[in-house]
Amino acid sequence: MSTKVKAGSALEVVRAHMEAEDRQDLEATLATFTEDCYYRVPGLGIELRGKAEIRRWYADLFAAIPDFRNSDEHYWEAEGQVFYGAYMEGTHLGTWHGWASTGRSFRSAMLVRIPIAPDGLMEAEIVYNDSADVFMQLGILPRQGSSQERIMQGLHRLRRRLPALR
């Protein structure tokens, strides 16, 4: 099933994209991308090319975080791009990016840069966020200053001293 987005202003296209993400409407989310598109999350080393790869990413995200949403949105348009600042929120209820469900919720700031293609649709979505913040809230990484963090630091120091563990 193909959903078509009529390219309006760049801001209208990006708002339609973010609203589709919030509804977890995969077809409407993908319809905001131009045909030759890409998606990146540099902090996680994610580099996707084309709608098929981007579809898999969103399908996995929506399955793992069924209440995924953006909040406190702000938009800026500049020189063929839209910048989007917001918080991403949700509850980790399924395997996501290789991590088993934690059942915990998160809320973390992000900035997204969206180049606009000549056809008026999104050429790319490049998401900048503090992945460590998300992973700490989910319990995947220990919180700063916690006893778990101190144990991890101690194990790291021990590993550095013992050549056989390197």
Rosetta blueprint (number, residue, H / E / L):
1 M L
2 S L
3 T L
4 K L
5 V L
6 K L
7 A L
8 G L
9 S L
10 A H
11 L H
12 E H
13 V H
14 V H
15 R H
16 A H
17 H H
18 M H
19 E H
20 A H
21 E H
22 D H
23 R H
24 Q L
25 D L
26 L H
27 E H
28 A H
29 T H
30 L H
31 A H
32 T L
33 F E
34 T E
35 E E
36 D E
37 C E
38 Y E
39 Y E
40 R E
41 V E
42 P H
43 G H
44 L H
45 G L
46 I E
47 E E
48 L E
49 R E
50 G L
51 K H
52 A H
53 E H
54 I H
55 R H
56 R H
57 W H
58 Y H
59 A H
60 D H
61 L H
62 F H
63 A H
64 A H
65 I L
66 P L
67 D L
68 F L
69 R E
70 N E
71 S E
72 D E
73 E E
74 H E
75 Y E
76 W E
77 E E
78 A E
79 E L
80 G L
81 Q E
82 V E
83 F E
84 Y E
85 G E
86 A E
87 Y E
88 M E
89 E E
90 G E
91 T E
92 H L
93 L L
94 G L
95 T L
96 W E
97 H L
98 G L
99 W E
100 A L
101 S L
102 T L
103 G L
104 R L
105 S E
106 F E
107 R E
108 S E
109 A E
110 M E
111 L E
112 V E
113 R E
114 I E
115 P E
116 I E
117 A L
118 P L
119 D L
120 G L
121 L L
122 M E
123 E E
124 A E
125 E E
126 I E
127 V E
128 Y E
129 N E
130 D L
131 S H
132 A H
133 D H
134 V H
135 F H
136 M H
137 Q H
138 L L
139 G L
140 I L
141 L L
142 P L
143 R L
144 Q L
145 G L
146 S L
147 S H
148 Q H
149 E H
150 R H
151 I H
152 M H
153 Q H
154 G H
155 L H
156 H H
157 R H
158 L H
159 R H
160 R H
161 R H
162 L L
163 P H
164 A H
165 L H
166 R L
